Amino acid sequence: MRGITVTTEGLPQYYAFAPDQNQESAFWSSSDFGTTWELQGEPLPFGLVKDFDVDPFDPSVVYSATAAGVYMYNSGQWTQIAWKGTPGITNENFNGNSSFFPISIVASPLKQGTLFVGLNCVGLGHCQDFIYKTDDYGKTWAPIRLNLESHSNVWSLAIDPLERRLHMSTDHGNYSLKLE
């Protein structure tokens, strides 16, 4: 199970992804400190959730990084906002295997609509473009590298809003990039 807590209007809201009775990913929420949990909609259309984050500007919006791509939950439904072949996302090929494996996602508390997604091409090699950014809720994407060399795998992402930095853990070490 992966879980996260957000506070809205002074009340905690808990979100979690866990298998349902059919071992499919299910999205759950609790507003009573985890005493009871409510299933949010049907089993998810995208399988295993690798990571997720809650929109800091609208806690009813949740973003998930999955084996099938990046999804946004809003108004009770999931919408895919990035996948293999999405314009702006490099379609890499490893000996005939196309790759787009989002493993980490973070919604920026600095700018509304901005997300960062870290890719991991586990078992295939290192991703050429391994961090992507959108400033418009996933309508357009672009790789970012800043001062990092190409080809790596991301394991986790986090944003320090006070220092305005994107922190990442990769196959080649831990890095911190200044955000504009």
Backbone as numpy.savetxt, mean C-alpha at the origin, in Angstrom:
# Nx Ny Nz CAx CAy CAz Cx Cy Cz
-2.91 -11.96 10.34 -3.76 -10.79 10.34 -2.86 -9.56 10.34
-3.24 -8.58 9.54 -2.59 -7.28 9.56 -3.60 -6.29 10.10
-3.16 -5.41 11.01 -4.09 -4.48 11.60 -3.52 -3.09 11.74
-4.41 -2.13 11.89 -4.03 -0.73 12.03 -5.12 -0.03 12.83
-4.74 1.00 13.56 -5.69 1.77 14.35 -5.67 3.22 13.89
-6.83 3.80 13.77 -6.93 5.23 13.48 -7.91 5.83 14.48
-7.77 7.12 14.71 -8.67 7.80 15.62 -9.43 8.86 14.83
-10.75 8.81 14.91 -11.57 9.82 14.24 -12.48 10.44 15.28
-12.47 11.73 15.31 -13.32 12.47 16.23 -13.18 11.96 17.66
-11.93 11.62 18.04 -11.66 11.17 19.40 -11.97 9.72 19.67
-12.54 9.01 18.70 -12.88 7.60 18.89 -11.96 6.71 18.06
-11.42 5.64 18.66 -10.55 4.76 17.87 -11.35 3.90 16.91
-10.80 3.69 15.75 -11.38 2.78 14.75 -10.27 1.81 14.39
-10.55 0.53 14.44 -9.57 -0.48 14.14 -9.92 -1.15 12.82
-8.89 -1.40 12.01 -9.08 -2.10 10.75 -8.14 -3.30 10.73
-8.59 -4.37 10.13 -7.74 -5.56 10.03 -8.11 -6.34 8.78
-7.11 -7.01 8.23 -7.32 -7.97 7.16 -7.00 -9.33 7.73
-7.91 -10.26 7.54 -7.71 -11.61 8.04 -8.49 -12.57 7.15
-8.09 -13.83 7.13 -8.84 -14.80 6.32 -10.25 -15.00 6.86
-11.21 -15.20 5.95 -12.55 -15.56 6.37 -12.64 -17.08 6.46
-13.85 -17.61 6.59 -14.01 -19.06 6.74 -13.54 -19.84 5.52
-13.44 -19.20 4.36 -12.96 -19.87 3.14 -11.50 -19.56 2.86
-10.82 -18.97 3.85 -9.41 -18.60 3.72 -9.16 -17.54 2.64
-10.18 -16.74 2.37 -10.03 -15.60 1.47 -9.82 -14.36 2.33
-9.09 -13.38 1.81 -8.87 -12.16 2.58 -10.20 -11.46 2.82
-10.38 -10.99 4.04 -11.58 -10.26 4.41 -11.16 -9.01 5.17
-11.92 -7.95 5.02 -11.66 -6.66 5.63 -12.61 -6.47 6.80
-12.06 -6.24 7.99 -12.83 -6.15 9.21 -12.62 -4.79 9.86
-13.61 -4.35 10.64 -13.43 -3.12 11.41 -14.08 -3.29 12.78
-13.56 -2.50 13.73 -14.08 -2.50 15.09 -14.05 -1.08 15.62
-15.09 -0.68 16.30 -15.11 0.64 16.91 -15.27 0.56 18.42
-15.08 -0.66 18.96 -15.21 -0.83 20.42 -13.97 -1.50 21.02
-12.83 -1.00 20.59 -11.53 -1.47 21.09 -11.27 -2.94 20.78
-11.87 -3.45 19.71 -11.62 -4.82 19.28 -12.46 -5.87 19.97
-13.45 -5.45 20.76 -14.32 -6.41 21.44 -15.16 -7.16 20.41
-15.72 -6.42 19.45 -16.47 -7.05 18.37 -15.91 -6.53 17.04
-16.05 -7.35 16.01 -15.54 -7.00 14.68 -16.65 -7.15 13.67
-16.68 -6.25 12.71 -17.69 -6.29 11.66 -17.01 -6.49 10.31
-17.48 -7.50 9.58 -16.97 -7.75 8.23 -17.44 -6.64 7.31
-16.52 -6.06 6.56 -16.85 -4.97 5.65 -16.99 -5.52 4.24
-18.19 -5.77 3.81 -18.45 -6.25 2.46 -18.13 -7.71 2.25
-18.05 -8.08 1.00 -17.78 -9.45 0.59 -16.29 -9.76 0.72
-15.90 -11.04 0.60 -14.47 -11.35 0.54 -13.82 -10.52 -0.57
-12.61 -10.17 -0.34 -11.91 -9.25 -1.22 -11.60 -9.88 -2.57
-11.63 -9.07 -3.62 -11.41 -9.58 -4.97 -9.94 -9.76 -5.32
-9.03 -9.61 -4.35 -7.63 -9.57 -4.73 -6.70 -10.46 -3.93
-7.16 -11.36 -3.16 -6.28 -12.29 -2.46 -5.52 -11.66 -1.31
-4.32 -12.14 -1.10 -3.52 -11.79 0.06 -3.14 -10.32 0.11
-3.38 -9.69 1.24 -3.00 -8.30 1.48 -1.61 -8.28 2.09
-0.70 -7.59 1.44 0.67 -7.47 1.93 0.81 -6.33 2.93
0.11 -5.23 2.68 0.20 -4.06 3.54 -1.01 -3.18 3.26
-1.34 -2.30 4.21 -2.41 -1.34 3.96 -2.20 -0.11 4.83
-2.86 0.97 4.44 -2.78 2.20 5.19 -4.12 2.92 5.08
-4.39 3.74 6.08 -5.62 4.52 6.12 -5.29 5.93 5.67
-6.16 6.51 4.85 -5.95 7.87 4.38 -5.98 8.83 5.57
-4.89 9.58 5.82 -4.87 10.46 6.97 -5.84 11.65 6.87
-6.33 11.93 5.67 -7.27 13.03 5.48 -8.72 12.55 5.51
-8.94 11.25 5.31 -10.28 10.68 5.31 -10.19 9.24 5.79
-10.36 9.00 7.10 -10.18 7.65 7.66 -11.16 6.61 7.15
-12.15 6.99 6.34 -13.04 5.99 5.76 -12.45 5.41 4.47
-11.31 5.95 4.03 -10.63 5.47 2.82 -9.41 4.65 3.24
-9.31 3.44 2.69 -8.21 2.52 3.02 -7.55 2.09 1.72
-6.22 2.03 1.72 -5.44 1.60 0.55 -4.77 0.28 0.89
-4.72 -0.65 -0.05 -4.07 -1.94 0.21 -3.12 -2.31 -0.93
-1.99 -2.87 -0.53 -1.00 -3.43 -1.47 -1.21 -4.93 -1.45
-1.52 -5.50 -2.62 -1.85 -6.92 -2.71 -1.08 -7.56 -3.86
-1.14 -8.88 -3.92 -0.50 -9.60 -5.01 -1.12 -9.25 -6.36
-2.35 -8.75 -6.36 -3.04 -8.41 -7.61 -2.93 -6.93 -7.98
-2.29 -6.13 -7.12 -2.16 -4.71 -7.40 -2.49 -3.86 -6.19
-2.77 -2.60 -6.44 -3.09 -1.64 -5.37 -4.58 -1.32 -5.46
-5.24 -1.35 -4.30 -6.67 -1.11 -4.24 -7.00 0.01 -3.25
-8.12 0.68 -3.51 -8.63 1.71 -2.61 -10.04 1.33 -2.20
-10.30 1.40 -0.89 -11.63 1.14 -0.33 -12.27 2.48 -0.01
-13.42 2.75 -0.61 -14.12 4.00 -0.39 -15.61 3.76 -0.61
-16.43 4.30 0.24 -17.89 4.17 0.13 -18.34 2.72 0.03
-17.66 1.85 0.80 -18.08 0.46 0.87 -17.65 -0.43 -0.27
-16.81 0.04 -1.17 -16.36 -0.84 -2.25 -14.88 -0.64 -2.57
-14.29 -1.68 -3.14 -12.87 -1.69 -3.51 -12.72 -1.34 -4.99
-11.74 -0.51 -5.29 -11.41 -0.14 -6.67 -9.92 -0.35 -6.88
-9.57 -1.04 -7.95 -8.16 -1.24 -8.26 -7.60 0.05 -8.86
-6.50 0.55 -8.27 -5.93 1.82 -8.75 -4.53 1.65 -9.34
-3.95 0.46 -9.25 -2.66 0.19 -9.91 -2.51 -1.31 -10.09
-1.97 -1.72 -11.25 -1.78 -3.12 -11.58 -0.74 -3.20 -12.69
-0.34 -4.42 -13.03 0.59 -4.60 -14.15 0.00 -3.93 -15.38
0.78 -3.09 -16.02 0.30 -2.43 -17.22 -0.33 -1.07 -16.99
-0.46 -0.65 -15.74 -0.98 0.69 -15.46 -0.04 1.71 -16.06
-0.55 2.71 -16.79 0.34 3.74 -17.33 1.19 4.38 -16.24
2.48 4.51 -16.52 3.42 5.08 -15.57 4.16 4.03 -14.75
3.69 2.79 -14.78 4.34 1.72 -14.02 5.11 0.84 -14.98
6.40 0.67 -14.70 7.28 -0.13 -15.55 6.82 -1.58 -15.55
6.63 -2.15 -16.74 6.27 -3.55 -16.86 7.56 -4.35 -17.08
8.13 -4.82 -15.99 9.39 -5.54 -16.07 9.16 -7.00 -16.43
10.15 -7.59 -17.06 10.06 -8.97 -17.49 11.28 -9.72 -17.00
11.06 -10.78 -16.23 12.12 -11.64 -15.72 11.97 -13.01 -16.36
12.74 -13.28 -17.42 12.69 -14.56 -18.12 11.26 -14.98 -18.45
10.49 -14.05 -18.98 9.12 -14.35 -19.37 8.09 -14.09 -18.30
8.53 -13.80 -17.07 7.60 -13.50 -15.98 7.48 -12.00 -15.80
6.29 -11.50 -16.02 6.04 -10.08 -15.80 5.86 -9.86 -14.31
6.30 -8.70 -13.83 6.22 -8.50 -12.39 5.62 -7.16 -12.02
4.79 -7.16 -11.01 4.33 -5.97 -10.32 3.81 -6.48 -8.98
4.68 -6.44 -7.98 4.36 -6.98 -6.67 4.43 -5.90 -5.60
3.34 -5.17 -5.40 3.32 -4.17 -4.33 3.39 -4.87 -2.97
4.33 -4.46 -2.16 4.49 -5.10 -0.85 4.30 -4.13 0.30
4.42 -2.84 0.01 4.27 -1.83 1.05 3.57 -0.61 0.47
2.74 0.03 1.30 2.02 1.22 0.85 1.92 2.19 2.02
2.04 3.48 1.71 1.87 4.51 2.73 1.16 5.71 2.11
0.13 6.18 2.81 -0.59 7.38 2.39 0.06 8.57 3.07
0.37 9.58 2.29 1.08 10.73 2.83 0.20 11.59 3.72
0.68 11.91 4.93 -0.03 12.86 5.78 0.32 14.31 5.42
1.18 14.49 4.42 1.64 15.82 4.02 0.83 16.41 2.88
0.29 15.56 2.02 -0.44 16.05 0.86 -1.58 15.09 0.52
-2.77 15.59 0.49 -3.94 14.78 0.21 -3.83 14.13 -1.17
-4.19 12.85 -1.26 -4.18 12.13 -2.53 -2.84 11.53 -2.89
-1.82 11.71 -2.05 -0.48 11.20 -2.36 -0.24 9.87 -1.66
0.18 8.89 -2.46 0.52 7.56 -1.97 1.89 7.18 -2.49
2.58 6.35 -1.71 3.83 5.74 -2.15 3.66 4.23 -2.05
4.12 3.52 -3.07 4.03 2.06 -3.10 5.43 1.50 -3.35
5.81 0.54 -2.52 7.09 -0.14 -2.69 6.87 -1.51 -3.31
7.71 -1.84 -4.29 7.60 -3.13 -4.99 8.68 -4.09 -4.53
8.37 -5.36 -4.66 9.32 -6.41 -4.33 9.15 -7.52 -5.35
10.21 -7.82 -6.08 10.18 -8.86 -7.11 10.81 -10.14 -6.58
10.39 -10.56 -5.41 10.95 -11.72 -4.72 10.98 -12.94 -5.63
12.11 -13.61 -5.64 12.27 -14.83 -6.42 12.57 -14.59 -7.89
12.45 -13.33 -8.34 12.70 -13.03 -9.74 13.94 -12.17 -9.94
14.27 -11.36 -8.98 15.39 -10.44 -9.08 15.05 -9.15 -8.38
15.73 -8.09 -8.77 15.48 -6.78 -8.20 14.68 -5.94 -9.20
13.68 -5.25 -8.69 12.86 -4.38 -9.53 13.67 -3.18 -9.99
13.56 -2.84 -11.27 14.25 -1.66 -11.80 13.69 -0.40 -11.13
12.40 -0.24 -11.18 11.73 0.87 -10.50 10.99 0.26 -9.32
11.39 0.62 -8.12 10.89 -0.09 -6.95 10.05 0.77 -6.01
9.93 2.07 -6.30 9.04 2.93 -5.54 8.24 3.77 -6.53
6.93 3.79 -6.34 6.05 4.59 -7.20 5.28 5.58 -6.35
4.92 6.70 -6.98 4.20 7.76 -6.30 3.02 8.21 -7.16
1.93 8.52 -6.49 0.79 9.15 -7.13 0.40 10.37 -6.30
-0.01 11.43 -6.95 -0.49 12.63 -6.26 -1.98 12.85 -6.50
-2.63 11.87 -7.15 -4.04 12.05 -7.51 -4.87 10.79 -7.22
-4.62 10.21 -6.06 -5.38 9.03 -5.61 -5.25 7.83 -6.54
-4.13 7.71 -7.24 -3.90 6.54 -8.08 -4.33 6.68 -9.52
-4.75 7.84 -9.94 -5.12 8.01 -11.35 -3.88 7.97 -12.24
-2.76 8.56 -11.77 -1.50 8.51 -12.50 -0.39 8.11 -11.53
0.61 7.42 -12.05 1.73 6.94 -11.25 3.04 7.26 -11.95
4.09 7.42 -11.15 5.43 7.62 -11.70 6.44 7.02 -10.74
7.50 6.41 -11.30 8.55 5.90 -10.41 9.32 7.06 -9.80
9.74 6.89 -8.57 10.62 7.88 -7.96 11.89 7.17 -7.53
12.98 7.83 -7.65 14.24 7.23 -7.24 15.05 8.20 -6.41
14.88 9.49 -6.71 15.64 10.54 -6.05 17.13 10.19 -6.10
17.78 9.99 -4.97 19.22 9.72 -4.99 19.57 8.24 -4.90
18.62 7.35 -5.12 18.88 5.91 -5.03 19.24 5.33 -6.39
20.10 4.33 -6.35 20.43 3.62 -7.59 19.24 2.77 -8.01
19.29 2.29 -9.25 18.19 1.45 -9.73 18.36 0.02 -9.23
17.30 -0.74 -9.35 17.23 -2.16 -9.04 17.36 -2.47 -7.55
16.23 -2.68 -6.93 16.19 -3.13 -5.54 14.81 -3.69 -5.27
14.60 -4.15 -4.06 13.31 -4.61 -3.59 12.99 -3.88 -2.30
11.77 -3.41 -2.16 11.33 -2.71 -0.96 10.67 -3.70 -0.02
10.91 -3.54 1.27 10.26 -4.37 2.28 9.26 -3.57 3.10
9.55 -2.29 3.34 8.59 -1.47 4.07 8.82 0.01 3.78
7.75 0.79 3.94 7.78 2.24 3.75 7.11 2.90 4.95
7.57 4.09 5.29 6.94 4.90 6.34 7.26 6.36 6.07
6.40 7.25 6.52 6.63 8.69 6.35 6.74 9.34 7.72
7.78 10.14 7.88 7.93 10.98 9.07 7.39 12.36 8.69
6.19 12.72 9.17 5.61 14.00 8.75 6.34 15.22 9.30
6.99 15.09 10.44 7.69 16.23 11.02 8.96 16.56 10.24
9.70 15.53 9.86 10.93 15.72 9.09 10.67 15.75 7.59
9.43 15.42 7.19 9.04 15.37 5.77 9.94 14.40 5.00
10.04 13.17 5.53 10.93 12.18 4.93 10.17 10.87 4.70
10.50 10.21 3.58 10.01 8.87 3.27 11.11 7.90 3.68
10.80 7.02 4.61 11.78 6.02 5.06 11.44 4.69 4.39
12.47 3.98 3.98 12.25 2.69 3.35 13.30 1.68 3.74
12.89 0.45 3.81 13.79 -0.66 4.04 13.84 -1.45 2.73
15.06 -1.66 2.19 15.22 -2.35 0.91 16.23 -3.48 1.06
16.41 -4.24 -0.01 17.43 -5.29 -0.02 18.83 -4.72 0.16
19.00 -3.45 -0.16 20.32 -2.82 -0.11 20.52 -1.92 1.08
19.61 -1.93 2.03 19.75 -1.12 3.24 18.53 -0.26 3.49
18.65 0.54 4.52 17.57 1.46 4.90 17.91 2.85 4.39
16.90 3.53 3.84 17.11 4.84 3.25 16.04 5.81 3.74
16.39 7.08 3.66 15.48 8.14 4.02 15.57 9.21 2.94
14.43 9.49 2.31 14.39 10.47 1.22 13.60 11.70 1.65
14.16 12.86 1.42 13.48 14.11 1.73 12.33 14.32 0.74
11.14 14.57 1.27 9.97 14.82 0.43 9.82 16.31 0.21
9.36 16.67 -0.96 9.17 18.09 -1.26 7.81 18.56 -0.84
